[in-house]
Amino acid sequence: MENLLMLPLVLPVLAAIVSLFAKNSLNFRKASGVFFTLAQLVVAVVILVKVYRDGILVLHVGSWPAPFGITLVADMFSAIMLFFAGLIGFTVSVYALGLMDERRLKFHFYLLFNILLLGVNGAFITGDVFNLYVWFEVMLIASFVLITLGGERKQLEGAVKYVTINMVSSMLFLAAAGLLYGKMGTLNMADLAMKLQNDPSSNLVASSAMLFFIAFGIKAAVFPFFFWLPASYHTPPVAVTALFAGLLTKVGVYAMIRFFTLFFIPLGGIWKELFLITGGLTMLIGVFTAASQYDIRRILSFHIISQIGYMIMGLGFFTPLGIAGAIYYMGHNIVAKTNTFMVGGMVSKLKGTFELKSIGGLYKTKPYLALLFIIPAFALAGVPPLSGFFGKFILVKAGFDSHHFFVTGISLFVGLITLFSMIKIWNEGFWKKQPEEADEVVNYAEKKVGFALVFPSVVLALFSIGMGVAVGFFFDFCMTAAQQLLEPSAYINAVLGK
Amino acid sequence: MSNPYSNIFRMAATKLRPLLLILSLVVLYRGHQQPGGGFIGGLMAASAYILYALAFTSAEARKKLPLSTSALLASGLAVILVSALLSVFSGEPFMTGMWTTVHLPFGQELHLGTPVLFDLGVYLAVTGVLLTIMFDIIEIE
């Protein structure tokens, strides 16, 4: 049954093949695109349950034993991330049915969508540093095409920034992996972790560690490397932005947590302090810049950055509770962030614009939409009993327990400003009257939202509520994952078979 | 429409196409033990058709292809997937290499296995991608 781990990689490739063969039937391509994302979600749930029950799953691809071949590994952390990738993949693919125009769909939107998921899934389950680089590239190439798909002038402008900065990040990643290989002679993560533990001169890998920090920091949009994200995320269609916002930055955070818990923090050095400082600054700067924006997508884009800060801060605490909090927060943020973008897309479909100054009165005309917005928005702001409250609660408790009062205080303050931003969208978009001078924009808009847009948003909203109400259930998974991350011997033994 | 190219170029493109295709298959097969392989073989196969498209038109080159360019790409991916999955169906880990020897009539042996099949998939996919890109560029002019 170890071959189970190949399915998150095989399914998207199969989706691509089917989509290429079905050149003439757009409906079939749509149906198969959605079907394969659903299949990935089901497989991810199976893997999550199996890892929770039986421990770490390992697949030696091509029967080559570690550290010689490429190993696929799913521990709890990977399995949780795989599950959220599946959830977002499925919901966004349904959402895209109702939103994407025919021209973009004809240019193989669903093929690229599945290839992007292939890269994300691969990055979550690989046990090899260079293989992780390859999955990052798969993900990036698909995202490059998705962000330019449609070829509007604004999109191309955003894409130039996005592509350039991500190429720089990939080069740094490659350089870091090269240095690491030169020093340690292996790139298998488990083997590397073991050798670093037993190597007295292992502090020499600090140069690679710093390069990894910058490379993943760029992908995760951490201070001071976040500037590319708000410059590009608001340009593609909102279904693409929702997918990117939910998953791509979190792959960077995943890689950061994986590398620094497994390799670098146990070696000592300034890493924990560095994470606390960058985490704090990321939270603050993201939330302040968001407060000054008036385009829904831009507000939400800046909030992605501020939320990433919480996860980095959790890693900086480096206690089981801190890491578990960071993982829980990632899950919560993936769901809530994607959902706010989805609702933003619905608003723009009804009003023809994302500009808050020309929107208003939605609470009166579409009360259910207001409800759909308020759930993920309040979840992001951290209002109980939604998921964000418990995410912040766990992180704050971890912060106080480990006596990091200052950065924890910042995180509480940032939560307040987040609430302010969300209330701003609420006031401007839903509460105030529709501005009269904006009537000509409304004429472009449509009257109805449509089931395909509402359904995924409802699913994610229910999930946000569920993660809050059944917090013990979800936190149990995160705590197991955190304990595995802080005790890497189980991971090492599972991969190297000792 | 008058022909911008010489008849010599056209004749050469016509005669070189089968030669290049055969050579590309040779390179593909020897690639497992020696320099060569699916990627370089695919490039050579694509060059045969690109040459033809330059001498005549891309539409005529498309006609000479057994499949459309995107179907070539798709079948390449499908062959790769099948080669990776064959070992799964016989209970081995994903992508494990499986080999068999075919005896040819004149006492020669052909060493075939899933890695060769994988390479064939790469060959088809590279041909498909390259021709998709090149035909599009030729047709923009």
Interface residues (C-beta under 8 A of the other chain):
Chain A: E2 N3 L5 M6 V10 V13 L14 A16 I17 L20 F21 K23 L59 H60 V61 G62 S63
Chain B: S68 S70 A71 L73 A74 L77 A78 I80 L81 A84 L85 S87 V88 E92 P93 F94 M95 T96 G97
